Amino acid sequence: MGDYIFKLPDIGEGVVEGEIVAWHVKVGDSINEDDQIVDIMTDKATVTIPSPTGGVVTELSGEVGDMIAVGSALVTFSTDGSSINSQVEDLPEPEVTENPIVEEEKKTESVKKEIKKPAPETVKTVTESKVVVQSSGNKRILASPAVRRRARDADLELSLVSGSGPAGRIRHADLDAYIAAGGTVTGAPPTSYSTRRTDTNEIKVVGLRRKIAEQMVKSKFSIPHFSYFEEIDVTELEELRQMLNATRGDDQPKLTYLPFIMMALAKIMPNHKECNALYNEESNIVTQHSAVHLGIATQTERGLFVPVVKHVEAMDIWQSASEMQRVSGAARNGTASLDDLSGSTFTITSLGRDGGLGATPIINHPEVSILGVHKAREMPVVKDGKIVVRRIMNVSSSFDHRIVDGANGAALVQALKRMLEYPALIFM
Amino acid sequence: MSENRKCQVLIIGAGPGGYVAAIRSAQLGLDTIVVEGEKPGGVCLNIGCIPSKAIIHAAERYESLIKHSSKDGHMGISIEGKPEIDMKGVVEWKDGIVGRLTKGVEVLVKNSGAELINGWATFTSSKQCSVKTKDGEILIEAENVIIATGSTHIDLPFMPCDEEFVLSSTGALSLQKVPKKVAIVGGGYIGLELGCALSKLGSEVTVIEGMDSILAIMDKEIRRPLEIWLKKNKVTVHTNSLARGTKIKGKGAASKVELTFEKDSEEQKITVDKVLVTVGRSPNSRGWGLENMGIRMDTSGRFIRIDRQCRTSAPGVYAIGDVAGEPMLAHKASAQGEMVAEIISGEKREFDKIAIPAIVFTEPEIVSVGLNPDEAKERGEEIITGKFPLAANGRALTLEAEKTAGFIRVTARESDHVILGIQAVGSHVAELHGEFVLALEMGALLEDIADTVHAHPTMTEAFHESVLKTLGHAIHSA
């Protein structure tokens, strides 16, 4: 048995110290030769240092985050004394794990090192120390000395500059363009765009995702969509909503815009029967519904669901809000019944949460209309010759142009706009 | 009483690394002192590059005069009688050149505003040293230190250089007489350059090399013309041979030296006038207080460890040139010296050279820039290569440069034609290398060279043609 102190070896040209970034061993571990001991980060790379010997770790000289100088103690092993020559401090070439550019440098350096090995001296007759012809590897950057000097003066990493010359040679003009484009690199190296990302991830389209895909294709391929956009001033509606929420009872849900839109749609639908309909292409029959069953497009962890609030025309605002929360909640947590998920005559998709000015929603086949609702936000609006701040909500709608004429689709949206801008109408 | 001095930049060693660093740093307005223990100019100017090239040139001159004085002359030019060499005269001429250049370095350093102190520096800490000069001790404290102490010839312990019978390159460059027989231990570039020169001067040369080939830094194809020249000129080469020792034989003027070496486990002996030992150079990392500076050495323990900005592990202390690693070449040291001065003055610099040219001034000369075809393949490159012989170049013929069977060889990446390396072998090819290095540093494609007009008649056309050959359509090639 003997103690063996392993010192931080020479880990690269010009590197005099490194930071301990991760220990792979702890005191008491029994390790084998070449097992990874520690990751040391230098200003050039992070290097994983393998163990020069087998033994039991008795001391770690430093904690993660500590700087450690080349040549100072790193790990103490208790060895069995047979596997090791206690003089040995130098290691097999450390394995460089980071930064491909540095890795290349390392490679050329190690080539140089091989050449540098001194000729065996004195006893043998040898030739002069070798005259080394220093040269570049495969990936050398092609640029004239003047271009290289300019880049260094400007703190530019030439490997980031694309060369327009033959064989990718970087010319002065390429540097000019790089600098003009604001590519000047200062401070920390831009790892995010200095490293090309080449990995891909293949996911099989199965289950619900495949169902959604098929449904979308069916809708988009068979229905000639037309889309129609409008801005709706919901300033008054917002006031009403705030008031209702402020005065609601404990058993009443908090109101969003959606229940008002649902109520408004239910109110106007009798005058826009062609929009609240299903179209069976095979039988060529459009079935217009008196009942307003509103599909609520709902994003869940498993994908898109469209749970349905039935007979909105027979509900008050609180009921529709509660029922919408129930069915969308059921869809989200996977407890929705088949009935909850079928039977809609018209679909609302809420595009609003993250903003967006407009969208072209895809109709929920075999329905003929869909309404997309965007986020309401305060906007400058000209009213009576003055610029005033109003709360504006955009809506995007799509209609099946085989069944719904442009004027009819527009008429529905305009009627909805009137309702929402004068919300008292919803309740009259 | 010792004198105390402070400065912004202190440079130790005024060789090709140190004096260039001193001049550049003074140019940049830094208060600069450079300390030199011997003569300014370092190994390069005093006992290396420059004096060896002078001797090589003299040897070439003598060789051609011998040709002209032969029975039928040469090129229609003949000389009556035989040319005589007075080696002392040659060495004096060489010393004249060296003297002019070292003086020149002193003047350049002085004119730049840097101060040159002659003396031996010993560091007591990373930024403080004492310098022993003939006028007393000077204590210098510096904000920045550049170590440029260079390298020294390696002695074989069992046959140390006495500079009388067993010579280092230094002794070989100050010979008083052309030795009749010379054994060169170490067939690297220093030994072979001097070996070729001595052979031209009339010495009978034997090379003892430990590895299985001479000049192992160059690939087989490129060193082949040199091997042929050595054979033709009756230079004996023993590879896989190890020197074992020397023994002085005889007395006085008639004394000779017997060299024992082992080849194929068999001991052999040769008796020669001089043994030249050129087995390599070792960095000067001792004798000036490096151990007091807290500086890390590289993994081999021989060189000071530096990063891409020549920084050592001690803050504010830089190392350049031979003491800071391979290749031990003057032009690398100078480039580093210039760079470090600029870094100290606050500029953003990094040693990002694509290629450091290597040249061997043998007969024929050999140049290598960048990768050779084997090295390129080892790095996983798909390559195309092209070779163009000097024998197909008009200017080479008029210079008799084709006689040594030289060629230029280009290696380029097949996919985008980026030039990866260029090697050349042949008389006078060393001066062609500038375009080779420029091509590499500029990231040139074969087409860049192909579309550049090369003047006729020059040997540079051979480079153009070797590039066309690589592209598959050389003009003057079968």
Interface residues (C-beta under 8 A of the other chain):
Chain A: D10 E13 G14 V16 V70 G71 D90 K113 I115 K116 K117 P118 A119 E121 T122 V123 K124 T125 V126 T127 E128 S129 K130 V131 V132 V133 Q134 S135 S136 G137 N138 R140 L142 A143 S144 P145 R148 R149 R152 D153 D155 G165 P166 A167 G168 R169
Chain B: I154 L156 P157 V185 G186 G187 G188 Y189 I190 G191 I208 E209 G210 M211 I214 L215 A216 I217 S241 L242 A243 F261 T278 V279 G280 R281 S282 R296 D298 T299 S300 R302 F303 R305 I306 D307 R308 Q309 R311 S313 G325 E326 P327 M328 L329 E347 K348 R349 E350 D352 K353 I354 A355 I356 P357 A358 V360 S368 V369 G370 L371 N372 E375 R379 G380 E381 D416 H417 V418 L420 G421 L440 E441 M442 G443 L445 E447 D448
